[in-house]
Amino acid sequence: MKAEIREERYDDRQISFIDRLNAVLAREYDIDHIFAFDRDFSTLGLARVPAKIHFPE
């Protein structure tokens, strides 16, 4: 498995290394959905399960 983790910025905020690593692994294994409460995964192009989570701002 040859995966590349790049330092990128999305929406003027930095995505953590762990979130980027999980996104790379999800793409390597053709995973489209991830169980997470972190909005960063949506930014990285993965569908979160559960999808509708309301966080206070």
Buried (B, 14 or more C-beta within 10 A) or exposed (E): EEEEEEEEEEEEEEBEEEBBEBBBBBBEEEEEEBEBEBBBBBBBEBEBEEEEEEEEE
